[in-house]
């Protein structure tokens, strides 16, 4: 934090982590540093392109013990509300596209900014589809991102930004 960071973004979803970090920041005089918690990370096959590319033994990775089950939206909302209670300034839901119902549900419950993260599998689906059938990728991406905003996302972290701005 001494280097001038504006945010820290713990992603492990450990119980008590946000409270610990919030207290640590306050104790050390970093009151202006915000916390964006990865509050509702869902166990999903949509992480597989990232894992397949970045880990030699991607079959070894099993994060289901701490990631939220997509069949249990109440658990996701509990995690989000708990992180806010512990001091999170922003919360995040990931993956994003197949979870827009949870984005809307969360947005109706909270009064802090809500971020979503589009993950590698969501990106890969569009890219693979565009190789099969020529589509207007830019149009699909814009509608995808607009749908996330319409669902309630305040901020979107996305692989698609490279496609939109680095063409």
N, C-alpha and C positions, 0 to 999 in steps of 0.2 A: 504494500500500500504506500510505502514511502516513495515509490517511483512515480506516483501520481495517478494510479488507477482510479477510475470512476466506479467500477463495478467489480464484484467477485461473483462467480457463478458456480457454486458447488453443485455437482451433478450426481452424487452417490445416493441420494434419497435416504440417508441415515437418520434415524430418529434422534432428535436433539441437536443435529448438526447446525441448523440455522440459529438456534438459540445460543449455542456455543460461539459461533462466529460473530453473531450480533454483539454479544457481550465482550468478546475479544476486541472487536473494532472500537467499541465505545470506550473500553478500558484504556486503549492505547491512543485515544484522541482522533480516531478516524471516523468521526461522526458523519462526514460527507460521503463516505464510500457506501454505495448501495449494494444490496444483496439481491441477485436474481436467482431464485432457486429453481432447479429442474424438478418441480414439485410432482408432476405426474408423467413419469417416463413409463411408457407401456411396453410390456414384453411383446415383441413383434418381429416377424420375419422381414420387415422393411429395413432392418439394420444390416441385413446380410451382405449387400454389395460392399459396404464399408468394411465389415469384418473380414470378408473374403479377400479383399485387397490388402488390408493392413495387418492381418495376423496369419502367421504360417499355419497354425492349426486352428482354423476357425470353428471346427466342430467342438473344440474344448470350451468355448465361451458359452456359459449359461448364466444369464443374469436374471432368470425368472424368479429367483428367490427374493429379489428386492424390487423388481420392476412391477408396476401395476398390471393386473389382469384386465384385458379390454372388456371382459364380460361383467366387470364390477365398477360401474361409474360412481357408486357411492364411495368406494375406497379412494378413487381419484379425487373426488371432491373433499374428502376428509384430509387427504395429504396436502392439498392446496390450502385449505383453511388452517390446518395445523402450522404450515410454514409461515403463513401470514401472521398468525398468533405469536410465533416465535421471533418475528422481526423481518421477514422477507419483504423487501420493497417492491419486487416484481415476482411473478410466478410464470412457469413455463409448462406447456403441454407438448409432448412429442411422442410419436410422430404427429403429423398435423392433419393430412387430408382425410383419412378414414376416421378421424376423431373430432370432426367439426361439431358433432352433437355435444361432445364434452366441452369444447371451446365455448359454445353458446351457454351451456349449463353453468360453467364456471363464471363467465362474464356476468350472468344474472345474479351470482352470489357474492362477488368480490368488488372491492373498490380500489384495487391496486392495478397497475398495468399488467396485461396478460400477453405473454410472448408465446409463439409457437415455433417449432423447428421442423422444417421439412427435411426429411432424412434421405439417405442415399437410395433406398428402395423406391421411394416416391419419385425421385429424380430418374432412376433407372427405368421405371415403368414408362414414363413419357418418352425417354430417349429410345428405348427398344421399340415402342410403338411407332415412332417416327421412321424407323428403318424398314418396318413392314409396310406401312402405308404413308406416303408423303402427306404430312399434315402441316398446318400453319402453327409451327411450334411456338412462336412468339404469342400468337393469339391464345393458344391453350395455356401457356404459362401465365399470361396476364389474367385470364379467367380463373385459373387455379388460385392465384394469389388474392384476387379480388374476393373469391369465395371465402377464403380464410378471414379476410378483413370483415366481410359481411357477417360471418359467424361470430365475430367478436374479438379477433386478435388485434391487439394494439401494435405489436411488432412481429415481424416475420424474419426468422433466420433461415436462409434458403440457398441451396446450391444453384438455383435458377438465376440468381443475380448475375452470375458470370455470363449466362446466355443472353440476358437482356442488355447488359452494359458493355460487354467485351466482344461484341460481334464485329 
